[in-house]
Amino acid sequence: MSDIGSIFSTGDLILMAMILCAPGFVLGAALGAWAAPGHRLRGAALWGLAGFALAFAAWWAYLTVIK
């Protein structure tokens, strides 16, 4: 049984997830702006969210399956 719920609040866990997934957002936004020259803002936003989701999935798999 894990005691992570008693150590960190929900807000703390969300903040940690956002910090850990931020590099995925930045890389996705850069690739999206580069890949969509006519719509740089929209491409950066969509690819940034995709990068964030991919980083979140990678961290989730690492922490729950691999580790």
Backbone torsions as a table, in degrees:
resi	resn	phi	psi	omega
1	MET	NA	129.3	-178.7
2	SER	-88.9	145.1	177.5
3	ASP	-106.2	22.5	-177.5
4	ILE	-64.5	-28.9	179.0
5	GLY	-68.2	-28.4	-179.6
6	SER	-86.1	-17.1	-179.2
7	ILE	-89.4	-46.1	-175.9
8	PHE	-114.2	142.8	174.5
9	SER	-82.6	172.2	179.4
10	THR	-61.2	-41.5	178.6
11	GLY	-62.3	-38.2	177.6
12	ASP	-64.0	-42.7	179.6
13	LEU	-65.5	-39.1	177.6
14	ILE	-65.6	-42.2	178.9
15	LEU	-63.4	-41.8	177.7
16	MET	-63.2	-41.2	178.7
17	ALA	-64.2	-39.9	179.5
18	MET	-66.8	-38.7	179.3
19	ILE	-68.0	-42.0	-178.9
20	LEU	-68.7	-29.6	-176.9
21	CYS	-95.3	-3.1	-178.9
22	ALA	-59.6	-40.6	177.8
23	PRO	-60.9	-34.4	176.3
24	GLY	-64.3	-38.6	177.5
25	PHE	-65.5	-44.4	-178.0
26	VAL	-64.6	-45.7	179.2
27	LEU	-65.6	-40.7	177.7
28	GLY	-64.2	-40.4	178.9
29	ALA	-65.4	-40.5	178.9
30	ALA	-65.1	-44.2	178.7
31	LEU	-66.1	-37.4	179.6
32	GLY	-67.3	-39.7	178.2
33	ALA	-67.7	-34.4	179.1
34	TRP	-74.4	-36.1	-175.0
35	ALA	-79.1	-22.7	-177.9
36	ALA	-120.4	78.9	-174.3
37	PRO	-65.2	-29.0	-179.7
38	GLY	-80.3	-23.1	-176.9
39	HIS	-133.8	65.5	-173.1
40	ARG	-63.5	-42.4	-177.7
41	LEU	-67.3	-45.3	179.2
42	ARG	-65.6	-42.4	177.7
43	GLY	-62.9	-42.2	179.2
44	ALA	-64.7	-41.2	-179.2
45	ALA	-66.7	-46.0	-178.2
46	LEU	-68.2	-46.6	-179.5
47	TRP	-70.2	-30.5	175.8
48	GLY	-64.7	-43.2	177.0
49	LEU	-66.0	-37.3	177.1
50	ALA	-65.3	-40.6	176.9
51	GLY	-64.8	-38.9	176.8
52	PHE	-63.6	-44.7	179.9
53	ALA	-64.5	-40.0	178.6
54	LEU	-65.7	-42.0	177.5
55	ALA	-65.2	-38.9	178.0
56	PHE	-63.8	-43.1	178.9
57	ALA	-64.6	-38.5	179.1
58	ALA	-66.1	-43.8	177.6
59	TRP	-65.5	-40.1	179.0
60	TRP	-61.7	-46.1	-179.8
61	ALA	-64.0	-40.6	179.9
62	TYR	-64.3	-46.7	-174.2
63	LEU	-77.2	-27.8	-176.7
64	THR	-103.3	-29.8	-175.6
65	VAL	-105.1	-51.7	-172.1
66	ILE	-78.1	-47.0	-174.8
67	LYS	-74.6	NA	NA
